[in-house]
Amino acid sequence: MMKVKGSMVKVLVIEDEETLLNNLADKLKADGFNVTTARDGELGLEKIRNEHPDLIVLDIMLPKLDGLSICRIVRHDTSTSHIPIIMITARGNEVDKIVGLESGADDYIVKPFTLGEFLARVRAVMRRFSGRLMLQQDEMIANDLRLNLTARRVFKNGEEIKLSNKEFDLLAELMRNRSAVLSRDLILTKVWGYDYFVDKRTVDVHIRWLREKLEEDPSNPRRIVTVRGVGYRFEG
């Protein structure tokens, strides 16, 4: 959880380019973060599992184990799936960006970038994650679906459905506004915060993930309905 500057939020930077790794680590330390580093994917994954950082900064192109594989492993492990991930890469085309987001990244930054932009993205991602434990409401129920805000757990027919942090926040926002149409821009503002770095297609990716976990037939969704040209509506 994000605290005030100097409060030692733990960030793990996994980057094989030594100069960039040192620059990122120095920038984060100067802003009050507790920083650990790794220069290959296998060591990075080991540190994720052993140290449970508050944020992972992850390069895609890494020796031994690539960043996309690490991201998928982290997201499929219930002990680490909640950790926000910022991916960094020299690749800049749209396909690579979409693949990175679909692998579970919360943000994506393309080299070359300034240290100021990098730090802004780190702060933005941590802000989005910081307020989650301050929710005081209890539960929302829609038919066989039950969402507990304080415990951050979701149940369908009494069985728990494992969601990532972003999937949970998105579902909670949809359920709060049941039967109302929410535009992608509004969803980005409510769920991802005032962060202009986030691509609108991120919403579509996370909607698809929710449908795969919640819908009887994800190809013919009944709970989360698409309103063409506008956004999405939760029907329950």
N, C-alpha and C positions, 0 to 999 in steps of 0.2 A: 504494500500500500504506500502510495506517495505521501511523503511528509514534507515539512518545510525544508528549505535549503540548508544543507549541512547536517541533515538528519540521517545520512548514511543509507539511503536506498541502494540496494545491491544490484549492480549491472554487470552482466557477463558479456564481454565483447569477443566474438570468435571471428578472427580475420588473419589471413596468412601473410598479408603484406605488412612487413614490420614497421615501416615508417608511418603508414596510415593507422595501424593498430596503436602505436605509441601516441600519435596525435589525438586520436579519439579518446584514449584512456586519460591523457593529460587534461583534455577539455572537460571530460566528465568529472574528474577529481577536483578540478578548479571550481566546479559548480556544486561541490558538496556530495557527490555520489561516491559510494564504495565500489571500486572497480576491480574485477578480476578478468584475466584474459586467457585466450587459448589460440594457438596458431594452426591447429588442424581439427578436422571434424570429430575424430574419435576422442581426443582430449576434451574438446568442447562438450560433447555429449556426456562424458564422464563427469565433468564439472556441473552440468545442469542437474544431473541425478544426485550428486553428492551435496551441492551447495544451495540448490533451489533459489536461484536469483529472483529478484523482483522484475527484472527486464532482461531480455536477450537481444543483443545486437549481432546479427548473423549474416556473414557473407555467403553468397550462393556458391561461388567457385572456391572450394577448399580441398586440400589434400586429404586422403584417407576416407573421408566421408563428406559428401557435398551438403550444402546448406538446405536444399529442398528435402533431402532425406531426413536430416535432423529435424526440420520443422514438422514433417509428418509424424516422426517418432514421438516428438514432444506432445503433439496434439492428440495422439492415440493413447497416451499414458495418463491415467487419471491423476497421478501425483504431480504431473507437470503441465497438464492441458490448460490450466488457468494462466500460465505465465505469458505476458504479452511479448511479441516478437517483432522487431524491426529488421527487415532484410536489406542488405546493401549489395550492389552488384554493378559491374561495368556494362551489363546489358541494358539496353534502353527501349527495346521494341515492345509492342503491346502484348504479344504472346507471352513473353517472359514475365511481364508484370502480372498478367492474369494467372499464370501458373504459380507464381509466388504467392499470390493472394489465396488461390484455391488450396495451396498446401497448408494454409493456416496462418499466414503472416498477418499482423495487424496494420503494418505500414511497410512502405517500400521506398527506398531512396537509391537513385542512380548516380554512380560516379561519372564525372567528378562533381563533388558538392562542397560547399563551404562548411567550415566547422560551426558557423552560426546557424545555418539551415539544419544541420545535424542535431544540434542541441535543441533547437525549436521543436523538431519532431519528437525527440525523447521526452521533452516536457509535455507536449501535447498528448502523447500516448499515455504517459503516467497520470496526467490529469483525468483522462477518460476512465482510468482504472481506480482512481483514488477515492471517489465518492461511493463506491459500491457497498461498503460495509456500513454506511451511515443511513441506509434505508430503514425506516421504522415501520412501514406497513408490513402486514403479515402475509396473507395469501390471496391469490386470485384463482377462481375456479371457472372453467368453461366446459360443461358436459363432463367427459371422463378425464379432463386435463386439469391438473392442480399445480400451481406455481407458488412456491414459498419464497418470498423476497428476502427475508432475514437469513434463512439457511441457504439461499441460492440453489434450490433443488426443484426439479420438475418431475411430476409423476403422471403417467398415463395408465388408466385402469389399475392404479395402485402400484405399478412397477416404475422404478426410477428410470428416467431418460437422461443419459449423460450429455450435457451441453457444454460447449466452450463458453468462456466469459462473454464473448461478443454475441453468440447465439442466444444466451440467456437474456442479455439486456435487450436484444432485438425482440424476442418473444414477449418479454415483459411490457415493452412499449406498445406492441400490437394489441396485447390483451387489455391494457389500460384504455385503449381507444377502440374497443370492440365495435364492429360494424361501421366504423368511420374509415374513409379512404385516407391513407397517409402517403404523401409524395416521397420520392427518394430523397429530395432535398431536406424535407422535414425529418425523415428518419435519420439522415446523416447528422443533422443538428442535434437531435434528441439522444441518439445512441453513441455517435462518434464524437460529439461535441463540436465546438466552433473551430474546426480544423480543416482548412482549405486544401491540405495535402491529400486528403482521402478521395479516391476515385468513386464516382457514383455507382459504378458496376460492382463495387464491394457489397452494396446492399443486395443486389441480385444473387451474388454468390452465396451470401449468408442465408437468404431466403430459401435457396435451393437446398442448402444443408439442413435447415429446419424442416422442410417438407420431407426430406428423406428419413428423418427421425420421427416425425409426428403424423404424417399422412398415411392412410391405408394404401392409397395409390398416388405416389408423388407425381406421376405424370398427369393425374387428373385431381388436383388438390381441391379439397372441400373446406379445410380450416383456414388456410392462408391463400386468399384469392387475388389474382392479378387483375388490376383495373387498367386496361391498356391506355398508354399515353399519360397515365397519372402516377400510379404506384401500387400499393397493396392494401388489402382489407382483411382483418381477422374476423372470421365467422364463428369460430369456436369448434 
